Amino acid sequence: MGSMKVTLCAGAVALTAALGAPAALAADGGGVSVSPSAPAPGTDVTLRVPDCTEKTAVAVSAAFESDVRLGVAAKDGVLVGSSRVRSSVEAGAYAVQVTCGDRARKGTITVDEKRHASDRPTAHASPVAPVEAGGGGTAALAASGHGEQARSEPPGTAHTVTGLVLAGIAAVAVALRSARSRSRGTD
């Protein structure tokens, strides 16, 4: 599962780079980059930390909903991770700190005051194209309201005898077929 997350993070970073989304590097040259550079509250962001001696790290910021777990995304050793900016965060600059081995890297994320969480797409309140499923043979009984008339008692003697007769016939058929193939030598 860990490699799946790394693959997804690497794909997100590659897509962001291909689309030309700007990344904000830390003002102090600490090497922590945040993409997009000015996210709105409630927006997903991707962090990149190059030249780290560890294979994993954790990024912490008051702007994030939770700590960001970073992992190696490629052979170049760049650590990548994703998080979401809290929807209740005020606009402004927030410090991002990543502990990479014995070094602490610092960066900055600037939350955009012009955009709001309502600017981002939301999911539909109900399914757009629901699948008609379920019910099987009992759907007609449930829809007609006659479900109470369905049998609730267990199978009786007649059902038991019928099942035993059918099982006996099947056993005899298998035995006869087995005997025929042995007598012909076509085993």
C-alpha positions in Angstrom: 0.0 0.0 0.0 2.9 2.3 0.7 4.2 2.0 -2.8 0.8 2.8 -4.2 0.8 6.1 -2.3 4.2 7.0 -3.5 3.2 6.2 -7.1 0.1 8.4 -6.7 2.1 11.2 -5.2 4.7 11.0 -8.0 1.9 11.1 -10.6 0.3 14.2 -9.0 3.7 15.9 -9.0 4.3 15.0 -12.6 0.9 16.2 -13.6 1.4 19.5 -11.8 4.8 20.0 -13.5 3.3 19.2 -16.9 0.5 21.7 -16.4 2.9 24.4 -15.5 1.5 25.1 -12.0 3.8 27.4 -10.1 5.6 26.1 -7.0 6.6 28.3 -4.2 10.1 27.7 -2.8 10.9 28.7 0.7 12.1 32.3 1.0 15.1 31.2 3.1 16.2 28.7 0.5 15.4 25.7 2.7 14.4 23.5 -0.2 10.7 22.9 0.7 8.5 23.6 -2.3 4.7 23.9 -2.1 2.4 23.5 -5.2 0.2 25.4 -5.9 2.0 28.4 -4.7 -1.0 30.3 -3.3 -3.8 27.7 -2.5 -7.2 28.6 -1.2 -8.5 27.2 2.0 -9.7 23.7 1.5 -7.3 23.1 -1.5 -5.0 20.1 -1.9 -1.3 20.9 -2.0 1.8 18.9 -2.8 5.1 19.3 -1.0 8.6 18.4 -2.4 11.8 18.2 -0.4 15.0 17.5 -2.4 18.4 16.2 -1.1 17.1 14.6 2.0 19.2 11.8 3.6 16.1 10.0 4.9 13.5 8.0 2.9 10.6 9.4 4.8 9.9 12.6 6.7 7.0 14.5 8.2 6.0 18.1 7.3 4.2 20.2 9.9 2.3 23.5 9.4 -0.6 25.3 11.1 -2.2 25.6 7.6 -2.5 21.9 7.0 -5.4 19.7 8.2 -2.9 17.1 9.5 0.8 16.4 9.4 2.1 15.5 5.9 3.9 12.2 5.5 6.6 12.5 2.8 8.1 9.6 0.9 10.7 9.1 -1.8 8.9 9.6 -5.2 11.7 8.8 -7.6 15.3 7.6 -7.7 16.5 11.2 -7.4 15.7 11.1 -3.7 13.1 13.9 -3.7 10.5 13.4 -0.9 6.9 14.1 -1.9 3.7 14.3 0.0 0.2 15.7 -0.2 -2.2 17.4 2.2 -5.1 19.7 2.3 -5.1 23.3 3.6 -7.6 23.7 6.4 -10.9 25.2 5.2 -11.0 27.4 8.3 -7.5 28.9 7.9 -7.2 32.7 7.5 -5.4 34.1 4.5 -1.7 34.8 5.0 1.8 33.1 5.2 2.3 30.0 7.3 5.6 28.3 8.2 6.2 24.7 7.0 8.8 22.7 8.8 10.3 19.3 7.7 12.7 17.4 9.8 15.0 15.6 7.4 17.5 13.5 9.2 19.4 15.8 11.6 18.4 19.0 9.7 15.2 20.9 9.9 14.0 22.4 6.6 11.7 25.4 6.6 9.4 26.8 4.0 6.4 29.0 3.6 2.9 28.4 2.3 0.8 31.5 1.4 -2.9 31.0 1.6 -4.7 33.1 -1.0 -7.2 35.6 0.4 -9.0 36.2 -2.9 -10.2 32.6 -3.3 -12.4 30.7 -0.9 -13.2 27.0 -0.3 -16.4 27.6 -2.2 -14.4 28.3 -5.4 -13.3 24.7 -5.6 -15.4 22.0 -7.2 -17.6 20.0 -4.8 -19.2 16.6 -5.1 -22.8 16.2 -6.1 -25.3 15.9 -3.2 -26.8 12.8 -4.8 -25.5 10.2 -7.3 -25.4 11.5 -10.9 -26.0 8.2 -12.6 -27.1 5.7 -10.0 -27.0 2.0 -10.9 -30.3 0.0 -10.7 -29.2 -2.9 -8.6 -30.4 -5.4 -6.1 -33.7 -7.1 -5.3 -33.3 -10.1 -7.5 -36.3 -12.4 -7.5 -37.8 -10.7 -4.4 -38.0 -7.2 -5.9 -41.5 -7.8 -7.3 -42.7 -9.1 -3.9 -41.2 -6.1 -2.1 -42.6 -3.6 -4.6 -46.1 -5.0 -4.7 -46.4 -5.1 -0.9 -47.2 -8.9 -0.9 -43.9 -9.8 0.8 -45.9 -10.9 3.8 -47.3 -13.7 1.7 -43.9 -15.2 1.2 -43.4 -18.6 2.8 -41.6 -18.4 6.2 -41.7 -22.1 7.2 -38.9 -24.5 6.5 -39.0 -27.1 3.7 -41.4 -30.0 4.5 -41.1 -33.8 4.0 -42.0 -33.5 0.3 -39.1 -31.2 -0.3 -36.7 -33.4 1.6 -37.7 -36.5 -0.3 -37.4 -34.7 -3.7 -33.9 -33.5 -2.8 -32.8 -37.0 -1.7 -34.2 -38.6 -4.9 -32.4 -36.0 -7.1 -29.1 -36.6 -5.2 -29.5 -40.4 -5.6 -30.0 -40.0 -9.4 -26.9 -37.8 -9.7 -24.8 -40.4 -7.7 -26.0 -43.2 -9.9 -25.2 -41.2 -13.1 -21.7 -40.5 -11.9 -21.1 -44.2 -10.9 -22.4 -45.4 -14.3 -20.2 -43.0 -16.2 -17.2 -43.9 -14.2 -17.8 -47.7 -14.8 -18.2 -47.1 -18.5 -15.0 -45.2 -18.9 -13.1 -47.9 -16.9 -14.5 -50.7 -19.1 -13.5 -48.9 -22.3 -10.0 -48.0 -20.9 -10.4 -44.3 -21.6 -9.4 -43.3 -18.1 
